[in-house]
Amino acid sequence: MAQRRTGSGGQSARWILGTLLLVQGFGSAITQSLWDTSFGVAALLRAAGLPQWTDLLLGTTGTVLLIWALAWHHAGGRERAHG
């Protein structure tokens, strides 16, 4: 029977949210600068009156979440190898 690691739901959320924010933030920043349009969450934030640099903030937040998820993944692999 497969064992479920403690916190794996949170780990999945970090991967999903990190990827979403990375694509939405940096993708929207790129499309805004090249084609003067934004999309997704960043477009909603722009419509709410937030400045364009919030796209970069979203992308950076996504990057941090993905790095955290990757570090957590590697730490869990070391635990399984030693335990």
N, C-alpha and C positions, 0 to 999 in steps of 0.2 A: 504494500500500500504506500502511495506517495505521501511524503511528509510535507506539510506546508510550513515554510519558515515564518517566524514571527515578524510582522511588519511587512510582509510581501505585498499587501494591498497598498500600503503607503509607498512602497518601492515602485509599483506599477504606476501609481499616480504621479510620482516624480518623473518617470520616463515619458508618460503621455503629456503631462502639462508642460514639461520642459521642451519637448519637441514642438508642441503647439505654439508656445510663446516664442521659441526661436524662429520658427517659420513665419508666424504672424508679425513679429516685431521687425526682424531684419528684412524679411520679404517685402513688407509694406514700406519700409524705409527706402529700399531699392526701387520699388515701383513708383514711389512718390518722387524720387529724384530723377528717374529716367522718363517717366510718362505722366507725371503730375497727377497721379491718382493713388489711392490707398485701398486696402481691402480688409475684410474681416474685422477682428477686434480693434485693430488700429484705426480703421475707418470709422468705427463707432466712437472711439475716443476723440478722433479729429472732429467729428460732427458735434460732439459735446463741448468743443472749444479748447481741448488740450493742445499744447504745442507739438510740433513735429518730432522733437527729441524724445517724446514718450515712446515712439516706435523703437528707438535704440534701447530705452530702458526695458521695454518688454523683451527684446531680443537678448539683452544681457541677463535678465532674470531667467529666461529659458536656458541660457548657457550655464548659469550657476546651478540650476536644478539638474541639468544633465550631468554636470561634473559631480555633483553630490550623489546622484544615482549610480554613476560609474564607480565612484569610490566605495559606496555601500556594497555594490556588486562584488568588487574585488575583495573587500574585507570579509564578506560572507564566504567567498571561495577559499580564503585562507583558513577560516574557521572550520570549514568542512574538511580541508586537507589535514588539519592538525587534530581534529576532534572526532 
